[in-house]
Amino acid sequence: MNITYIVAPYEADAQLAFMYHQGLADVVVTLDSDLLAFGVKRCLFKIDTDGNGQEIDLDNLQDAVELNFKTFTIEMLLTTCILSGCDYLDSIKGIGFKKAHKLVLNYEGRLSDILNALKAEKKYFIPNDYEQ
């Protein structure tokens, strides 16, 4: 199909995001949702050997069916991604994407309120300096 592609092994998220933001890539194929946190609006996830996968286009995020993103800003999505675990700080064990989404939705993305709610539950360990 004459598609130009680059293979970027290991942790190339920042470089792929840079290429996307510079207009050098129309879409990023990845196994890692960190690309969304880097502002890549269009990703293809978990492409199998038959070419099937899932497209996420942040311009259409409000149309998602399984989770409600209608009131989400890009900052709220970023908070959700970070809460569910990322490569750049210790994670809060037991917080997956759906739990993080619910917290961000309930507290309108206010991280300090989210962390206070988690502390009140007394079942989550929040790493030192997590909010910073």
C-alpha positions in Angstrom: 0.0 0.0 0.0 3.1 2.2 -0.1 2.8 3.3 3.5 6.0 4.8 5.0 6.6 3.6 8.6 9.3 3.7 11.2 9.8 1.0 13.8 10.7 2.6 17.2 11.4 -0.1 19.7 11.5 0.2 23.5 10.5 3.5 25.2 10.3 5.8 22.2 7.1 7.6 23.3 8.5 11.1 23.4 10.2 10.7 20.1 7.0 9.4 18.4 5.0 12.2 20.0 7.5 14.7 18.7 7.2 13.3 15.2 3.4 13.4 15.4 3.4 17.0 16.6 5.8 18.0 13.8 3.4 16.5 11.2 5.8 13.7 10.4 3.3 11.0 11.3 -0.5 10.9 10.8 -1.0 8.1 13.4 1.1 6.1 15.8 0.7 2.3 16.2 1.5 1.3 19.7 0.9 -1.0 22.6 1.4 1.9 25.1 -1.3 4.4 26.0 1.4 6.9 27.1 1.3 8.3 23.6 -2.2 9.8 24.5 -0.7 11.5 27.5 2.0 13.0 25.2 -0.8 14.6 23.2 -0.8 12.2 20.2 -4.5 12.5 19.2 -4.6 9.5 16.9 -3.3 6.1 17.9 -3.8 2.5 16.8 -3.5 0.1 19.7 -2.7 -3.6 19.8 -2.7 -4.4 16.1 -2.8 -8.2 15.7 -1.3 -10.3 12.9 -4.5 -9.9 10.9 -4.3 -6.1 11.1 -7.1 -5.7 13.6 -6.7 -3.2 16.4 -8.4 -0.3 18.1 -8.2 3.3 17.0 -8.4 6.1 19.5 -8.9 9.5 18.1 -9.0 12.1 20.8 -11.0 14.4 18.6 -13.8 11.9 18.9 -13.3 11.1 22.6 -16.7 12.5 23.6 -18.3 9.8 21.4 -16.9 7.0 23.5 -19.6 4.6 24.7 -18.1 2.5 27.5 -16.8 5.5 29.6 -18.2 9.0 29.7 -15.8 11.6 28.4 -18.3 14.2 27.5 -17.1 16.8 30.1 -13.4 15.8 29.9 -10.7 18.2 29.0 -7.3 17.1 27.8 -6.0 17.9 31.3 -8.6 15.5 32.8 -7.6 12.8 30.3 -3.9 13.3 31.2 -4.8 13.1 35.0 -6.7 9.8 34.2 -3.7 8.4 32.4 -1.3 9.4 35.1 -3.5 8.0 37.9 -3.9 4.7 36.1 -0.1 4.3 36.0 2.7 5.8 33.9 6.4 5.4 33.4 7.5 8.6 35.1 6.5 8.2 38.7 5.6 5.5 41.1 2.0 4.3 40.6 -0.8 4.1 43.1 -1.4 0.4 43.3 -4.9 -0.8 42.6 -5.9 2.2 40.4 -6.7 1.1 36.8 -8.0 3.2 34.0 -11.7 2.8 34.9 -11.2 3.7 38.5 -9.0 6.6 37.5 -11.7 7.8 35.1 -14.4 7.6 37.7 -12.3 9.6 40.2 -11.4 12.3 37.6 -15.1 12.5 36.6 -16.4 12.7 40.2 -13.8 15.3 41.3 -13.7 17.2 38.0 -10.0 16.5 37.6 -9.0 18.2 40.8 -6.0 16.0 41.8 -5.8 17.2 45.4 -9.4 16.2 46.0 -8.9 12.8 44.3 -5.8 12.1 46.5 -7.7 13.1 49.6 -10.5 10.8 48.7 -8.1 7.9 48.2 -6.3 8.7 51.5 -9.7 8.6 53.2 -10.4 5.1 51.8 -7.2 4.0 53.6 -6.5 1.1 51.2 -4.3 2.9 48.8 -0.6 3.8 49.3 0.1 7.2 47.7 3.8 7.6 47.0 5.6 10.6 48.6 5.5 13.8 46.5 2.9 12.1 44.1 0.9 15.3 43.6 4.0 17.4 42.8 
